[in-house]
């Protein structure tokens, strides 16, 4: 099963939208969502603080900021 790492933080409107997109995509693709609150790790804050939300699949940042379902689904299809 693919693992989608979702870097997020509390009170982030774009993060809430991205989570909804990921939840909807789980209806079509088999993957696990691993949520990581960047506020819990200084390295994540430094790396992703200005980029969140960030979607990472198999160690590759696929999209950040404004997340769209087409880009994520295209990447998920490559491995299914």
HTML snippet that shows the backbone in 3Dmol.js (N, CA, C, O; Angstrom):
<script src="https://3Dmol.org/build/3Dmol-min.js"></script>
<div id="view" style="width:600px;height:400px;position:relative"></div>
<script>
const pdb = `
ATOM      1  N   UNK A   1       0.850  -1.189   0.000  1.00  0.00           N
ATOM      2  CA  UNK A   1       0.000   0.000   0.000  1.00  0.00           C
ATOM      3  C   UNK A   1       0.891   1.246   0.000  1.00  0.00           C
ATOM      4  O   UNK A   1       1.863   1.343   0.749  1.00  0.00           O
ATOM      5  N   UNK A   2       0.529   2.181  -0.854  1.00  0.00           N
ATOM      6  CA  UNK A   2       1.278   3.442  -0.899  1.00  0.00           C
ATOM      7  C   UNK A   2       1.020   4.246   0.373  1.00  0.00           C
ATOM      8  O   UNK A   2      -0.028   4.137   1.009  1.00  0.00           O
ATOM      9  N   UNK A   3       2.000   5.040   0.707  1.00  0.00           N
ATOM     10  CA  UNK A   3       1.884   5.906   1.867  1.00  0.00           C
ATOM     11  C   UNK A   3       1.998   7.353   1.382  1.00  0.00           C
ATOM     12  O   UNK A   3       2.956   7.724   0.705  1.00  0.00           O
ATOM     13  N   UNK A   4       1.008   8.150   1.740  1.00  0.00           N
ATOM     14  CA  UNK A   4       1.007   9.571   1.425  1.00  0.00           C
ATOM     15  C   UNK A   4       1.264  10.322   2.729  1.00  0.00           C
ATOM     16  O   UNK A   4       0.475  10.247   3.671  1.00  0.00           O
ATOM     17  N   UNK A   5       2.377  11.041   2.766  1.00  0.00           N
ATOM     18  CA  UNK A   5       2.705  11.829   3.954  1.00  0.00           C
ATOM     19  C   UNK A   5       2.141  13.231   3.742  1.00  0.00           C
ATOM     20  O   UNK A   5       2.397  13.879   2.727  1.00  0.00           O
ATOM     21  N   UNK A   6       1.378  13.673   4.712  1.00  0.00           N
ATOM     22  CA  UNK A   6       0.669  14.947   4.647  1.00  0.00           C
ATOM     23  C   UNK A   6       1.187  15.847   5.765  1.00  0.00           C
ATOM     24  O   UNK A   6       0.842  15.659   6.932  1.00  0.00           O
ATOM     25  N   UNK A   7       2.015  16.824   5.403  1.00  0.00           N
ATOM     26  CA  UNK A   7       2.538  17.788   6.374  1.00  0.00           C
ATOM     27  C   UNK A   7       1.527  18.907   6.524  1.00  0.00           C
ATOM     28  O   UNK A   7       1.089  19.503   5.541  1.00  0.00           O
ATOM     29  N   UNK A   8       1.162  19.184   7.767  1.00  0.00           N
ATOM     30  CA  UNK A   8       0.083  20.116   8.052  1.00  0.00           C
ATOM     31  C   UNK A   8       0.375  20.869   9.345  1.00  0.00           C
ATOM     32  O   UNK A   8       1.409  20.654   9.977  1.00  0.00           O
ATOM     33  N   UNK A   9      -0.528  21.738   9.727  1.00  0.00           N
ATOM     34  CA  UNK A   9      -0.498  22.392  11.042  1.00  0.00           C
ATOM     35  C   UNK A   9      -1.913  22.817  11.392  1.00  0.00           C
ATOM     36  O   UNK A   9      -2.781  22.912  10.525  1.00  0.00           O
ATOM     37  N   UNK A  10      -2.128  23.067  12.656  1.00  0.00           N
ATOM     38  CA  UNK A  10      -3.454  23.477  13.118  1.00  0.00           C
ATOM     39  C   UNK A  10      -3.795  24.871  12.577  1.00  0.00           C
ATOM     40  O   UNK A  10      -2.916  25.687  12.301  1.00  0.00           O
ATOM     41  N   UNK A  11      -5.099  25.111  12.438  1.00  0.00           N
ATOM     42  CA  UNK A  11      -5.619  26.412  11.995  1.00  0.00           C
ATOM     43  C   UNK A  11      -5.068  26.810  10.628  1.00  0.00           C
ATOM     44  O   UNK A  11      -4.686  27.961  10.416  1.00  0.00           O
ATOM     45  N   UNK A  12      -5.030  25.860   9.712  1.00  0.00           N
ATOM     46  CA  UNK A  12      -4.532  26.091   8.361  1.00  0.00           C
ATOM     47  C   UNK A  12      -5.653  25.743   7.387  1.00  0.00           C
ATOM     48  O   UNK A  12      -5.960  24.570   7.175  1.00  0.00           O
ATOM     49  N   UNK A  13      -6.256  26.763   6.801  1.00  0.00           N
ATOM     50  CA  UNK A  13      -7.392  26.557   5.902  1.00  0.00           C
ATOM     51  C   UNK A  13      -7.001  25.711   4.681  1.00  0.00           C
ATOM     52  O   UNK A  13      -7.753  24.822   4.280  1.00  0.00           O
ATOM     53  N   UNK A  14      -5.844  25.980   4.098  1.00  0.00           N
ATOM     54  CA  UNK A  14      -5.393  25.193   2.949  1.00  0.00           C
ATOM     55  C   UNK A  14      -5.170  23.731   3.333  1.00  0.00           C
ATOM     56  O   UNK A  14      -5.404  22.828   2.531  1.00  0.00           O
ATOM     57  N   UNK A  15      -4.714  23.507   4.569  1.00  0.00           N
ATOM     58  CA  UNK A  15      -4.502  22.139   5.047  1.00  0.00           C
ATOM     59  C   UNK A  15      -5.820  21.390   5.167  1.00  0.00           C
ATOM     60  O   UNK A  15      -5.903  20.210   4.828  1.00  0.00           O
ATOM     61  N   UNK A  16      -6.843  22.073   5.647  1.00  0.00           N
ATOM     62  CA  UNK A  16      -8.167  21.449   5.761  1.00  0.00           C
ATOM     63  C   UNK A  16      -8.689  21.058   4.385  1.00  0.00           C
ATOM     64  O   UNK A  16      -9.248  19.975   4.214  1.00  0.00           O
ATOM     65  N   UNK A  17      -8.505  21.942   3.399  1.00  0.00           N
ATOM     66  CA  UNK A  17      -8.929  21.640   2.024  1.00  0.00           C
ATOM     67  C   UNK A  17      -8.154  20.453   1.468  1.00  0.00           C
ATOM     68  O   UNK A  17      -8.734  19.575   0.830  1.00  0.00           O
ATOM     69  N   UNK A  18      -6.852  20.423   1.708  1.00  0.00           N
ATOM     70  CA  UNK A  18      -6.009  19.333   1.211  1.00  0.00           C
ATOM     71  C   UNK A  18      -6.420  18.005   1.829  1.00  0.00           C
ATOM     72  O   UNK A  18      -6.441  16.984   1.141  1.00  0.00           O
ATOM     73  N   UNK A  19      -6.747  18.005   3.118  1.00  0.00           N
ATOM     74  CA  UNK A  19      -7.170  16.776   3.794  1.00  0.00           C
ATOM     75  C   UNK A  19      -8.456  16.246   3.180  1.00  0.00           C
ATOM     76  O   UNK A  19      -8.605  15.037   3.007  1.00  0.00           O
ATOM     77  N   UNK A  20      -9.375  17.125   2.851  1.00  0.00           N
ATOM     78  CA  UNK A  20     -10.616  16.700   2.204  1.00  0.00           C
ATOM     79  C   UNK A  20     -10.334  16.065   0.846  1.00  0.00           C
ATOM     80  O   UNK A  20     -10.955  15.066   0.483  1.00  0.00           O
ATOM     81  N   UNK A  21      -9.403  16.640   0.101  1.00  0.00           N
ATOM     82  CA  UNK A  21      -9.025  16.088  -1.196  1.00  0.00           C
ATOM     83  C   UNK A  21      -8.438  14.693  -1.023  1.00  0.00           C
ATOM     84  O   UNK A  21      -8.801  13.770  -1.753  1.00  0.00           O
ATOM     85  N   UNK A  22      -7.534  14.534  -0.062  1.00  0.00           N
ATOM     86  CA  UNK A  22      -6.939  13.216   0.186  1.00  0.00           C
ATOM     87  C   UNK A  22      -8.001  12.201   0.596  1.00  0.00           C
ATOM     88  O   UNK A  22      -7.981  11.058   0.140  1.00  0.00           O
ATOM     89  N   UNK A  23      -8.928  12.617   1.458  1.00  0.00           N
ATOM     90  CA  UNK A  23      -9.997  11.711   1.891  1.00  0.00           C
ATOM     91  C   UNK A  23     -10.834  11.250   0.694  1.00  0.00           C
ATOM     92  O   UNK A  23     -11.190  10.075   0.600  1.00  0.00           O
ATOM     93  N   UNK A  24     -11.146  12.169  -0.212  1.00  0.00           N
ATOM     94  CA  UNK A  24     -11.926  11.821  -1.402  1.00  0.00           C
ATOM     95  C   UNK A  24     -11.155  10.895  -2.332  1.00  0.00           C
ATOM     96  O   UNK A  24     -11.729   9.975  -2.915  1.00  0.00           O
ATOM     97  N   UNK A  25      -9.857  11.136  -2.471  1.00  0.00           N
ATOM     98  CA  UNK A  25      -9.043  10.302  -3.354  1.00  0.00           C
ATOM     99  C   UNK A  25      -8.913   8.868  -2.828  1.00  0.00           C
ATOM    100  O   UNK A  25      -8.672   7.941  -3.602  1.00  0.00           O
ATOM    101  N   UNK A  26      -9.072   8.691  -1.528  1.00  0.00           N
ATOM    102  CA  UNK A  26      -9.018   7.338  -0.962  1.00  0.00           C
ATOM    103  C   UNK A  26     -10.186   6.483  -1.445  1.00  0.00           C
ATOM    104  O   UNK A  26     -10.129   5.258  -1.342  1.00  0.00           O
ATOM    105  N   UNK A  27     -11.238   7.099  -1.968  1.00  0.00           N
ATOM    106  CA  UNK A  27     -12.339   6.338  -2.544  1.00  0.00           C
ATOM    107  C   UNK A  27     -11.911   5.642  -3.837  1.00  0.00           C
ATOM    108  O   UNK A  27     -12.469   4.607  -4.202  1.00  0.00           O
ATOM    109  N   UNK A  28     -10.916   6.213  -4.530  1.00  0.00           N
ATOM    110  CA  UNK A  28     -10.483   5.692  -5.827  1.00  0.00           C
ATOM    111  C   UNK A  28      -9.134   4.989  -5.801  1.00  0.00           C
ATOM    112  O   UNK A  28      -8.850   4.166  -6.672  1.00  0.00           O
ATOM    113  N   UNK A  29      -8.312   5.296  -4.826  1.00  0.00           N
ATOM    114  CA  UNK A  29      -6.951   4.757  -4.769  1.00  0.00           C
ATOM    115  C   UNK A  29      -6.682   4.170  -3.388  1.00  0.00           C
ATOM    116  O   UNK A  29      -7.204   4.643  -2.378  1.00  0.00           O
ATOM    117  N   UNK A  30      -5.862   3.138  -3.371  1.00  0.00           N
ATOM    118  CA  UNK A  30      -5.502   2.490  -2.117  1.00  0.00           C
ATOM    119  C   UNK A  30      -4.216   3.122  -1.588  1.00  0.00           C
ATOM    120  O   UNK A  30      -3.134   2.869  -2.118  1.00  0.00           O
ATOM    121  N   UNK A  31      -4.332   3.934  -0.556  1.00  0.00           N
ATOM    122  CA  UNK A  31      -3.166   4.530   0.074  1.00  0.00           C
ATOM    123  C   UNK A  31      -3.475   4.889   1.521  1.00  0.00           C
ATOM    124  O   UNK A  31      -4.629   5.066   1.909  1.00  0.00           O
ATOM    125  N   UNK A  32      -2.421   4.989   2.292  1.00  0.00           N
ATOM    126  CA  UNK A  32      -2.518   5.360   3.704  1.00  0.00           C
ATOM    127  C   UNK A  32      -2.064   6.810   3.848  1.00  0.00           C
ATOM    128  O   UNK A  32      -1.045   7.206   3.282  1.00  0.00           O
ATOM    129  N   UNK A  33      -2.818   7.593   4.604  1.00  0.00           N
ATOM    130  CA  UNK A  33      -2.446   8.981   4.883  1.00  0.00           C
ATOM    131  C   UNK A  33      -1.728   9.021   6.225  1.00  0.00           C
ATOM    132  O   UNK A  33      -2.259   8.571   7.241  1.00  0.00           O
ATOM    133  N   UNK A  34      -0.511   9.566   6.216  1.00  0.00           N
ATOM    134  CA  UNK A  34       0.244   9.761   7.443  1.00  0.00           C
ATOM    135  C   UNK A  34       0.329  11.275   7.665  1.00  0.00           C
ATOM    136  O   UNK A  34       1.049  11.978   6.957  1.00  0.00           O
ATOM    137  N   UNK A  35      -0.413  11.759   8.652  1.00  0.00           N
ATOM    138  CA  UNK A  35      -0.417  13.191   8.939  1.00  0.00           C
ATOM    139  C   UNK A  35       0.726  13.541   9.872  1.00  0.00           C
ATOM    140  O   UNK A  35       0.944  12.881  10.889  1.00  0.00           O
ATOM    141  N   UNK A  36       1.451  14.590   9.510  1.00  0.00           N
ATOM    142  CA  UNK A  36       2.536  15.074  10.353  1.00  0.00           C
ATOM    143  C   UNK A  36       2.337  16.561  10.610  1.00  0.00           C
ATOM    144  O   UNK A  36       2.410  17.384   9.697  1.00  0.00           O
ATOM    145  N   UNK A  37       2.085  16.884  11.869  1.00  0.00           N
ATOM    146  CA  UNK A  37       1.943  18.283  12.278  1.00  0.00           C
ATOM    147  C   UNK A  37       3.349  18.873  12.375  1.00  0.00           C
ATOM    148  O   UNK A  37       4.138  18.465  13.226  1.00  0.00           O
ATOM    149  N   UNK A  38       3.659  19.830  11.507  1.00  0.00           N
ATOM    150  CA  UNK A  38       5.023  20.358  11.474  1.00  0.00           C
ATOM    151  C   UNK A  38       5.412  21.049  12.772  1.00  0.00           C
ATOM    152  O   UNK A  38       6.597  21.202  13.070  1.00  0.00           O
ATOM    153  N   UNK A  39       4.410  21.466  13.547  1.00  0.00           N
ATOM    154  CA  UNK A  39       4.687  22.144  14.812  1.00  0.00           C
ATOM    155  C   UNK A  39       5.321  21.201  15.840  1.00  0.00           C
ATOM    156  O   UNK A  39       5.844  21.653  16.858  1.00  0.00           O
ATOM    157  N   UNK A  40       5.274  19.896  15.575  1.00  0.00           N
ATOM    158  CA  UNK A  40       5.817  18.927  16.526  1.00  0.00           C
ATOM    159  C   UNK A  40       7.280  18.588  16.260  1.00  0.00           C
ATOM    160  O   UNK A  40       7.869  17.784  16.983  1.00  0.00           O
ATOM    161  N   UNK A  41       7.876  19.199  15.221  1.00  0.00           N
ATOM    162  CA  UNK A  41       9.239  18.851  14.848  1.00  0.00           C
ATOM    163  C   UNK A  41       9.938  20.075  14.261  1.00  0.00           C
ATOM    164  O   UNK A  41       9.504  20.601  13.235  1.00  0.00           O
ATOM    165  N   UNK A  42      11.002  20.528  14.891  1.00  0.00           N
ATOM    166  CA  UNK A  42      11.702  21.738  14.438  1.00  0.00           C
ATOM    167  C   UNK A  42      12.202  21.617  13.002  1.00  0.00           C
ATOM    168  O   UNK A  42      12.166  22.588  12.246  1.00  0.00           O
ATOM    169  N   UNK A  43      12.665  20.432  12.626  1.00  0.00           N
ATOM    170  CA  UNK A  43      13.169  20.239  11.259  1.00  0.00           C
ATOM    171  C   UNK A  43      12.043  20.401  10.237  1.00  0.00           C
ATOM    172  O   UNK A  43      12.244  20.983   9.171  1.00  0.00           O
ATOM    173  N   UNK A  44      10.861  19.885  10.566  1.00  0.00           N
ATOM    174  CA  UNK A  44       9.723  20.030   9.659  1.00  0.00           C
ATOM    175  C   UNK A  44       9.301  21.489   9.553  1.00  0.00           C
ATOM    176  O   UNK A  44       8.943  21.949   8.469  1.00  0.00           O
ATOM    177  N   UNK A  45       9.337  22.222  10.664  1.00  0.00           N
ATOM    178  CA  UNK A  45       8.992  23.650  10.621  1.00  0.00           C
ATOM    179  C   UNK A  45       9.947  24.379   9.682  1.00  0.00           C
ATOM    180  O   UNK A  45       9.521  25.183   8.852  1.00  0.00           O
ATOM    181  N   UNK A  46      11.236  24.093   9.818  1.00  0.00           N
ATOM    182  CA  UNK A  46      12.241  24.755   8.990  1.00  0.00           C
ATOM    183  C   UNK A  46      12.071  24.379   7.514  1.00  0.00           C
ATOM    184  O   UNK A  46      12.184  25.234   6.636  1.00  0.00           O
ATOM    185  N   UNK A  47      11.803  23.117   7.250  1.00  0.00           N
ATOM    186  CA  UNK A  47      11.706  22.640   5.869  1.00  0.00           C
ATOM    187  C   UNK A  47      10.390  23.028   5.213  1.00  0.00           C
ATOM    188  O   UNK A  47      10.385  23.470   4.064  1.00  0.00           O
ATOM    189  N   UNK A  48       9.273  22.871   5.920  1.00  0.00           N
ATOM    190  CA  UNK A  48       7.957  23.007   5.302  1.00  0.00           C
ATOM    191  C   UNK A  48       7.134  24.199   5.797  1.00  0.00           C
ATOM    192  O   UNK A  48       6.002  24.389   5.350  1.00  0.00           O
ATOM    193  N   UNK A  49       7.676  24.994   6.699  1.00  0.00           N
ATOM    194  CA  UNK A  49       6.901  26.058   7.331  1.00  0.00           C
ATOM    195  C   UNK A  49       6.228  27.014   6.377  1.00  0.00           C
ATOM    196  O   UNK A  49       5.107  27.452   6.636  1.00  0.00           O
ATOM    197  N   UNK A  50       6.877  27.350   5.285  1.00  0.00           N
ATOM    198  CA  UNK A  50       6.307  28.293   4.322  1.00  0.00           C
ATOM    199  C   UNK A  50       5.591  27.593   3.179  1.00  0.00           C
ATOM    200  O   UNK A  50       5.038  28.251   2.298  1.00  0.00           O
ATOM    201  N   UNK A  51       5.594  26.264   3.184  1.00  0.00           N
ATOM    202  CA  UNK A  51       5.049  25.511   2.059  1.00  0.00           C
ATOM    203  C   UNK A  51       3.718  24.832   2.349  1.00  0.00           C
ATOM    204  O   UNK A  51       2.996  24.480   1.416  1.00  0.00           O
ATOM    205  N   UNK A  52       3.378  24.642   3.617  1.00  0.00           N
ATOM    206  CA  UNK A  52       2.256  23.773   3.952  1.00  0.00           C
ATOM    207  C   UNK A  52       0.947  24.226   3.321  1.00  0.00           C
ATOM    208  O   UNK A  52       0.747  25.418   3.087  1.00  0.00           O
ATOM    209  N   UNK A  53       0.062  23.286   3.048  1.00  0.00           N
ATOM    210  CA  UNK A  53       0.222  21.851   3.210  1.00  0.00           C
ATOM    211  C   UNK A  53       1.185  21.264   2.177  1.00  0.00           C
ATOM    212  O   UNK A  53       1.354  21.806   1.085  1.00  0.00           O
ATOM    213  N   UNK A  54       1.804  20.158   2.543  1.00  0.00           N
ATOM    214  CA  UNK A  54       2.737  19.469   1.657  1.00  0.00           C
ATOM    215  C   UNK A  54       2.295  18.018   1.533  1.00  0.00           C
ATOM    216  O   UNK A  54       2.011  17.353   2.529  1.00  0.00           O
ATOM    217  N   UNK A  55       2.242  17.538   0.294  1.00  0.00           N
ATOM    218  CA  UNK A  55       1.907  16.144   0.009  1.00  0.00           C
ATOM    219  C   UNK A  55       3.171  15.465  -0.507  1.00  0.00           C
ATOM    220  O   UNK A  55       3.762  15.899  -1.496  1.00  0.00           O
ATOM    221  N   UNK A  56       3.573  14.404   0.168  1.00  0.00           N
ATOM    222  CA  UNK A  56       4.778  13.652  -0.197  1.00  0.00           C
ATOM    223  C   UNK A  56       4.379  12.197  -0.445  1.00  0.00           C
ATOM    224  O   UNK A  56       3.703  11.574   0.373  1.00  0.00           O
ATOM    225  N   UNK A  57       4.811  11.673  -1.587  1.00  0.00           N
ATOM    226  CA  UNK A  57       4.541  10.271  -1.926  1.00  0.00           C
ATOM    227  C   UNK A  57       5.864   9.604  -2.243  1.00  0.00           C
ATOM    228  O   UNK A  57       6.604  10.050  -3.120  1.00  0.00           O
ATOM    229  N   UNK A  58       6.155   8.532  -1.521  1.00  0.00           N
ATOM    230  CA  UNK A  58       7.397   7.783  -1.687  1.00  0.00           C
ATOM    231  C   UNK A  58       8.634   8.688  -1.638  1.00  0.00           C
ATOM    232  O   UNK A  58       9.547   8.565  -2.455  1.00  0.00           O
ATOM    233  N   UNK A  59       8.638   9.594  -0.662  1.00  0.00           N
ATOM    234  CA  UNK A  59       9.786  10.465  -0.440  1.00  0.00           C
ATOM    235  C   UNK A  59       9.885  11.647  -1.378  1.00  0.00           C
ATOM    236  O   UNK A  59      10.835  12.424  -1.288  1.00  0.00           O
ATOM    237  N   UNK A  60       8.918  11.802  -2.284  1.00  0.00           N
ATOM    238  CA  UNK A  60       8.941  12.907  -3.249  1.00  0.00           C
ATOM    239  C   UNK A  60       7.826  13.893  -2.924  1.00  0.00           C
ATOM    240  O   UNK A  60       6.666  13.504  -2.789  1.00  0.00           O
ATOM    241  N   UNK A  61       8.183  15.179  -2.798  1.00  0.00           N
ATOM    242  CA  UNK A  61       7.155  16.203  -2.625  1.00  0.00           C
ATOM    243  C   UNK A  61       6.427  16.344  -3.957  1.00  0.00           C
ATOM    244  O   UNK A  61       7.008  16.757  -4.961  1.00  0.00           O
ATOM    245  N   UNK A  62       5.156  15.997  -3.944  1.00  0.00           N
ATOM    246  CA  UNK A  62       4.357  16.005  -5.167  1.00  0.00           C
ATOM    247  C   UNK A  62       3.686  17.358  -5.364  1.00  0.00           C
ATOM    248  O   UNK A  62       3.580  17.848  -6.488  1.00  0.00           O
ATOM    249  N   UNK A  63       3.238  17.956  -4.275  1.00  0.00           N
ATOM    250  CA  UNK A  63       2.573  19.256  -4.373  1.00  0.00           C
ATOM    251  C   UNK A  63       2.566  19.917  -3.001  1.00  0.00           C
ATOM    252  O   UNK A  63       2.597  19.244  -1.971  1.00  0.00           O
ATOM    253  N   UNK A  64       2.525  21.245  -3.007  1.00  0.00           N
ATOM    254  CA  UNK A  64       2.425  21.985  -1.746  1.00  0.00           C
ATOM    255  C   UNK A  64       1.657  23.268  -1.986  1.00  0.00           C
ATOM    256  O   UNK A  64       1.469  23.698  -3.124  1.00  0.00           O
ATOM    257  N   UNK A  65       1.211  23.879  -0.882  1.00  0.00           N
ATOM    258  CA  UNK A  65       0.420  25.102  -0.991  1.00  0.00           C
ATOM    259  C   UNK A  65      -0.998  24.774  -1.416  1.00  0.00           C
ATOM    260  O   UNK A  65      -1.732  24.100  -0.693  1.00  0.00           O
ATOM    261  N   UNK A  66      -1.377  25.247  -2.577  1.00  0.00           N
ATOM    262  CA  UNK A  66      -2.712  24.977  -3.120  1.00  0.00           C
ATOM    263  C   UNK A  66      -2.716  23.581  -3.747  1.00  0.00           C
ATOM    264  O   UNK A  66      -2.107  23.363  -4.794  1.00  0.00           O
ATOM    265  N   UNK A  67      -3.394  22.653  -3.110  1.00  0.00           N
ATOM    266  CA  UNK A  67      -3.412  21.252  -3.548  1.00  0.00           C
ATOM    267  C   UNK A  67      -4.601  21.031  -4.480  1.00  0.00           C
ATOM    268  O   UNK A  67      -5.719  21.458  -4.193  1.00  0.00           O
ATOM    269  N   UNK A  68      -4.338  20.347  -5.612  1.00  0.00           N
ATOM    270  CA  UNK A  68      -5.449  20.007  -6.491  1.00  0.00           C
ATOM    271  C   UNK A  68      -5.513  18.493  -6.672  1.00  0.00           C
ATOM    272  O   UNK A  68      -4.479  17.826  -6.703  1.00  0.00           O
ATOM    273  N   UNK A  69      -6.719  17.954  -6.792  1.00  0.00           N
ATOM    274  CA  UNK A  69      -6.867  16.502  -6.856  1.00  0.00           C
ATOM    275  C   UNK A  69      -6.264  15.884  -8.115  1.00  0.00           C
ATOM    276  O   UNK A  69      -5.858  14.723  -8.085  1.00  0.00           O
ATOM    277  N   UNK A  70      -6.195  16.619  -9.210  1.00  0.00           N
ATOM    278  CA  UNK A  70      -5.709  16.062 -10.466  1.00  0.00           C
ATOM    279  C   UNK A  70      -4.228  15.712 -10.387  1.00  0.00           C
ATOM    280  O   UNK A  70      -3.814  14.652 -10.855  1.00  0.00           O
ATOM    281  N   UNK A  71      -3.430  16.596  -9.798  1.00  0.00           N
ATOM    282  CA  UNK A  71      -1.994  16.346  -9.661  1.00  0.00           C
ATOM    283  C   UNK A  71      -1.734  15.152  -8.761  1.00  0.00           C
ATOM    284  O   UNK A  71      -0.902  14.301  -9.075  1.00  0.00           O
ATOM    285  N   UNK A  72      -2.443  15.088  -7.646  1.00  0.00           N
ATOM    286  CA  UNK A  72      -2.243  13.984  -6.703  1.00  0.00           C
ATOM    287  C   UNK A  72      -2.706  12.663  -7.319  1.00  0.00           C
ATOM    288  O   UNK A  72      -2.009  11.654  -7.212  1.00  0.00           O
ATOM    289  N   UNK A  73      -3.871  12.661  -7.960  1.00  0.00           N
ATOM    290  CA  UNK A  73      -4.377  11.418  -8.542  1.00  0.00           C
ATOM    291  C   UNK A  73      -3.473  10.938  -9.673  1.00  0.00           C
ATOM    292  O   UNK A  73      -3.276   9.735  -9.837  1.00  0.00           O
ATOM    293  N   UNK A  74      -2.930  11.854 -10.443  1.00  0.00           N
ATOM    294  CA  UNK A  74      -2.011  11.469 -11.515  1.00  0.00           C
ATOM    295  C   UNK A  74      -0.786  10.751 -10.929  1.00  0.00           C
ATOM    296  O   UNK A  74      -0.332   9.748 -11.478  1.00  0.00           O
ATOM    297  N   UNK A  75      -0.262  11.259  -9.833  1.00  0.00           N
ATOM    298  CA  UNK A  75       0.893  10.650  -9.186  1.00  0.00           C
ATOM    299  C   UNK A  75       0.547   9.300  -8.578  1.00  0.00           C
ATOM    300  O   UNK A  75       1.341   8.362  -8.650  1.00  0.00           O
ATOM    301  N   UNK A  76      -0.640   9.197  -7.979  1.00  0.00           N
ATOM    302  CA  UNK A  76      -1.083   7.925  -7.397  1.00  0.00           C
ATOM    303  C   UNK A  76      -1.267   6.864  -8.482  1.00  0.00           C
ATOM    304  O   UNK A  76      -0.984   5.689  -8.250  1.00  0.00           O
ATOM    305  N   UNK A  77      -1.732   7.261  -9.644  1.00  0.00           N
ATOM    306  CA  UNK A  77      -1.937   6.332 -10.759  1.00  0.00           C
ATOM    307  C   UNK A  77      -0.623   5.727 -11.235  1.00  0.00           C
ATOM    308  O   UNK A  77      -0.608   4.592 -11.710  1.00  0.00           O
ATOM    309  N   UNK A  78       0.453   6.446 -11.119  1.00  0.00           N
ATOM    310  CA  UNK A  78       1.737   5.961 -11.597  1.00  0.00           C
ATOM    311  C   UNK A  78       2.171   4.695 -10.862  1.00  0.00           C
ATOM    312  O   UNK A  78       2.939   3.902 -11.406  1.00  0.00           O
ATOM    313  N   UNK A  79       1.696   4.495  -9.649  1.00  0.00           N
ATOM    314  CA  UNK A  79       2.117   3.358  -8.836  1.00  0.00           C
ATOM    315  C   UNK A  79       1.046   2.290  -8.720  1.00  0.00           C
ATOM    316  O   UNK A  79       1.305   1.227  -8.155  1.00  0.00           O
ATOM    317  N   UNK A  80      -0.161   2.543  -9.243  1.00  0.00           N
ATOM    318  CA  UNK A  80      -1.247   1.548  -9.137  1.00  0.00           C
ATOM    319  C   UNK A  80      -1.318   0.709 -10.397  1.00  0.00           C
ATOM    320  O   UNK A  80      -2.163  -0.179 -10.500  1.00  0.00           O
TER     321      UNK A  80
END
`;
const viewer = $3Dmol.createViewer("view");
viewer.addModel(pdb, "pdb");
viewer.setStyle({}, {cartoon: {color: "spectrum"}});
viewer.zoomTo();
viewer.render();
</script>
